[in-house]
Amino acid sequence: MSGLHWDSDGIRWPHRERSRFVTVQGLCWHVQHWPGPTTQAPLALLIHGTGAASHSWRDLAPALNRHFALLAIDLPGHAFTRPVGKHTPPLSLPGMARALADLLAQLQSPPDLVLGHSAGAAIALRMCLSGTVQPRLVLGLNAALLPLGGLAGQLFSPAAKLMALTPWVPRLFASRAQTPAVLDRLLDSTGSVIDEPGRALYRMLVSHPDHVAGALGMMANWDLDSLASELGQLKTPLDLIVGTRDLTVPPAQAERVLGLLPAALQAQCLRLEGLGHLAHEEQPERVAHLIAQRWNERMRASAL
């Protein structure tokens, strides 16, 4: 398969100067780091969702960096994070959570705040429930935390497994994705409208079979039933940020998640009116303001 190459595809990668590569337990991770505005600034870990990459934080990161030190990664199989050697960590939820926890341990970078977008929020909570990270707050941005219901839920995983196991499917998808109309349909299905530089980066990603295979492999191995059954045991403070125009994760799902959480967490649903699944790419300043505001509210409350 054809993967992305840092020396060519990465030339115009957002915040390239912040990038480095770290090899841990069979994975070569693409990592981006922003020092904080002060040495005491809290560290925020940014975890993107399925099919995206660290580029999705391109405009949000500078805005958040006024308040936090930042660590952003490409998840396994996505963009520039690739397996090395014979051992390949599984693209399952527990497998990705373990791999990311190993990376954080190697970097000696325990996060104070974890911001997880879509499936990235599930990874964040899986790490919290496993005790491999202990942040002071998790924020789920259009978080995908519950299994798909109905017929879609019955068909999704088997179909994804079939596509992931068929070698020619990622190549075919990547070839078709080079057609502007295909990418337009994909992005339109999120309910978000993003700028042309962002669209160009997604076009580059979905045009590479390795990235497509990583996204399909992640979807094929995803199990949210176990995560949902454990949400009542969560001890880490959690709030959900929801774009009201999200067409990928139904906004109503957030209220269902809140109902599964311990009341002691006092979790809240913070609504972003008029924004879709990629809210942080649509209006990064607005989202950064909400994140910083909620962080400060939570820290003041915990100090009482």
N, C-alpha and C positions, 0 to 999 in steps of 0.2 A: 504494500500500500504506500501511498504518498503522504508523508507527514509535512508539517510546517518546518521551515528552516530558519533559525534565528538570524543568520547572516544575510538572508534575502527577505523572507516574509516579515522578519522582526524589525526591519530597518525603520518602518514608520509606526511601530507599536507604541501606543500611548505610554508616556513616562518611561521610555526605554532606559533612561539614565538611572532609574530606581531598581532595575532588574539585576538579578543574579540567579545562578543555578546551584541547587543543593541536592546531592545524592544521598538518599536514605532508604534502606530496606528495599532495594530493587526498583526505586523510582528516582528519576532525575527531575526535580521540581523546579518550575519557573516561579520565582518569588520576587515580589516588589515590596520595598520597605521605605517608609517615610519617617524620619525622626520627628518627634513631637515638638511643639512650640517651646516647651521647657523640658528639662530632664525629668520632671515629676509628672509629665503628661501621661494619662492612661493609654494603654495599648488597645487598639481596636483591630480585631481580625475580621477581614472581609471574605466571605465565602460565596462565590457565584453559584448560579443554578445550572441545570442540565443544558448542554449545548452552548453555553456562554463561555466566558473566560475573564481574566483580569481586566480586559479592555472595558468591561461594562462599568467599571468604577472610574473611568477616565476623567469625568468632570466632577463626580461626587468626592473623590479622594482629596483634591486640593481644598475643597470647602470643609471637609471633615478635619483636615490636617491643621486647621486653626485651633482645634480643640484636643486632638488625639495624635499620638503616634499611630502609624498604620502598617499593617501587614496584609498584603493581598497575594493570592496564589492562583495558579491554574490547577484545577482539579485533575486527578489522574485520567489520562486519555483525552484531555482537552487542551487545545492550543499547543503550548510548548512543554507541557509536563509529559514525560514519556517513560516507559519501563526500560530498565537496563538489565542486562543479564538474563538468566533463565527464569528467575522468580518474578512473577507479575502479581502484585496485590489485586484481589478481586474488586470489581467495580460495584460491589454490593454496598448497601448502606453501612453495615458494620465494618466492611473492609475499607471503605473510604474513610470512615471515622477513625479507625485504627491507624491508617497510613498518615492522616493529617496530624493525629496526636503524636506519632513518631517524629514527624517533621518539627512540630513545635518543641518537643523535648530536645531534639538536636540543636535547634536554634536558641534554646533556653529563652523562649518568648511566650510565657503564659499570658493569655489575653485577659484584659479587664472587661472588655466589651466584645461580644461576637455579633456581627451583623450578617445574617444569612438570608440570601435572596432565594425564594422558591425552594428548590430541593436543597440548597445550601443551608436553609434553616433546619431541615431534618438532620443533616450531618452535625450541625451545632448541638442539637438536642440529644442526638445519639451519644456524642462525646460527653455531654453533661451527665446523662443518665449512667454512663459507664464509669464516670469519675475520672476520666483522663484530662478533662479541663474543668476549672472551677471559676468561671468568669463572674463578675459582679452583676452582669446583666446580659441577656440575649435579646436581640431585637430581630423578629422575623419579618422580612419585607416581602409581602405577597407570598407568605410561607405556604409551601405544599407539604402538609403534615398528615393529611388523612387519605386513605385509599380512595380511588375512584369508585363510585357506586354504580349500581345497575349493570346493564349490558356492557358498557364501556369498561368497567372494572373487570368483568369476566374475560374480555377479549384482549385488553391492552397488553398485559404481561406476556401471554403466549405469542401474540403477534410480534411484540418487540424481541422476544427471544428468537423467534424464527428469523427475523431480519438480521439480528446481531450475529447469528450463527451461519448466515449465508454470505460467503465472502464477496460476491459481486454486488450485494445490495448497497454497501457504503459507496462503492465506486459509481454505481448508477445514480444514487441520490446526489452525490457531489457533482456529477456531470450535469444533472438536471438543474441543480441549484445555481449554476452559473447563468441560467436564464433569469433576467430581472423579475419576471412575473412570479416565479416560484418563490424567490426571496420576499417579494412584496406580500404574497399570501401568508408566508410564515410570520412576518412581522405584524401584518394586519391582525392576525389571529391572537395577538397579545393584548389588543386594545390600546396599544401605545403608538405614538407618532414620534420617531426619533430623527435626528438630523442626518444629513448625508454622510459625514465622516463615520458616524456610528453604523450606518447601513453598509458602508464599504468594508468595515471591519468584520461584520457578520457575513458579508458576501465572501470574504477571504476565508473565513473559518469553515463555512459549510461547503466550500469548493474543494476542501481537502478530505479525502476518504478516511484518514486516520482520526481526524476530529469527529467526523460523522460516526465512525465505528465506536469511538469513546462514548458519545452521547447515546447511541443505540444500546451499547453494552450496559451503560448505567441504568437506562430505562428497563432493560430486560431483567436486571438483577435487583430492582428496587422492591422493597417490602415495607410498606407503611403500616400494615396491620399490627406488627409487633410493637412499633413505635407508639402507635395510638393507644395500645393497651397499657403502656407504661407511663403515659403522660400524667396520670394521677400520682405517680411517685416522684415527679420532678421537684427538685429543691432549689433550682436556680431561678431567680427572677426572670420573667419573660413578658414581653409586650409584643403585640402584633401591629404592624403598619400595613394598611390595606388601601390599595388604589380602587376607587369605586367603579372604575371602568375596566377592571381586570377581566379579560376574557379567557385566561388560562387557568387560574385558580379562582373559583367562584368566591366573591367577597363574603358571602354568607357562611363560608367554611370557617372563617375566623371565630364567629360566635360559637360554633360547635366545638372548636378547639378550647375556647375559654371554659366551656362547660365541663371539659374533661380534666382541667387543671385543679390542683389544690387551691381552695379559697384563700389560704394564707399567702399565696404568691401575689394576690391583688393584681392580677394581670389585666391589662387594658387593651382595647382595640382602638388604634389611632388611625383615623380615616383621612385619606388624601382624595378629596373630591376632584373628579374629572380626569384622574390619571389611571393608566393601565398597568399591565404586569411589569413593564420596564419603567416604572415611575421614576427611579433614580437616574435614568438616562434622559427622561423627558424634562424634569425640573430639579436638577441636582441641588441647587441652592435651597430650594424649599424643603427637600428631603433632609439635607444636612442640618438645617435649622431645627426641624422636628426631632431628629436624632439627638442633637446636642441638648435640646430643651428637655427631652425625656430622660436622658442620662442625668442631667443636673437635678431633676425632680426626684429621681430614684435615689441618688446619692444623698440628697438632703433628708429624705424620708428615712433612709437607713441609719443616718447619724442621730436621729431623735431617740 
